[in-house]
Amino acid sequence: MTPASQEDDPADAGEAGAGQPPPTFEFLAHTLFTQALMALGRIPNPITKKSHRNLPTARHFIDTLAMLERKTAGNLTEDERRMLEEIQHQLRMMYMAETAGPQSP
């Protein structure tokens, strides 16, 4: 495996990333969180402006966040770790609510 070139380093991108959020762990986690919320039908798709529920896709994003947590264990700041735990907990609770059987009155 060859090392990444300097032009692959976002810090060296100069103006190429102008107007874009910085590539942070927090941004990645929130992007996956937002995608899962859309798949759960909790927020509308920003393009179609419609909500659509796709539980297998929601499960995929939840599992992706869990994999990210495992792969980054010991390498996150306390704030990053806590944020990742909290968004996973929220998504799991929403997913369980969506997949639970009929609710009793």
N, C-alpha and C positions, 0 to 999 in steps of 0.2 A: 504494500500500500504506500503510495507516495504522499508526502505531506501536502496540505492545501496550499495553493499559491496565495500570494498576498492579495491578488484581485478577488479571491473568494472570501476574504475577510471583510465582514460588513463594516468594521471600524475604518477600513481603508477605502470604502466605497465612495467617499467624497460626496458629490452632489447626486449620485445615482439613487440614493435612498431619500432624497429630499421629499418632504411631505408624507413620508411613511413613518409609522411608529417604530421605535427602536426594537431590534430583535432580542427581546428579553424572555426569560423563562415565564415571567408573569403574563406577557402577551400571548405566548404559546398556550399556556394553560387556559387563559380566558377565551381564546379562540376556540379551543376544543369544547369548553363549557358552553359557549354560545351555540356551537353546532349541535351539541346534545340537546340544548333547550329547544332549538328549532325542530329537531327530530321528535321530541316529546310533544310537539304542538303547543308549547308554552309561549313561544314568540313567533311572529310571522317571518317568513322568508323576506329579506329586504328587497329582493328583486320582484317577486310576484305579489308581495303584500298579503299573502294568504298563509294561514297556519295549516300545516299538514303533519299528521302523526305517522311516524315510521319507527316502530319500536325496535326492530333489528338494527337499524342505523343508530338509534340512541344507545343501545347496548354496546355497539362497536365503539362509540366515543367514550363511554364509561370505562370499557375495558382498556382502551388506549390510554386514558388517564391513569388507570391502575398500573399498566405496564411502565408508563413514564415515572410513576412513583417508585416502582421497584428498581428501575435502571438508574435513577438519580439518588437513591438512598445514600445518605452520608455526604452528599455533595451540595445540598441545598442550604440556604440560610434558614433560620428559624421561621421567618415570615413566609418564605416560599413554601416550606414544608407545611405550615399551618394552613395557608391558602389552598394548597393542593388537597389536603385532607378535608377541608370545609366544602370545597366545590364537589368533591367526590361524594361526600355524605349527602349534600343537597340533591345531587342527581340520582343517587341510589334511592333516596326516599321518594322522589318524584316517579322514578321508574317503577318502584314497588306499588305506588298508588295507581299507576296506569295499568299495571298487570294484575292487580288484585281482582278477585271475583266480585260479583255484585255486593254492594254495601247494604248492610241491614239498617232499617230506619231507626 
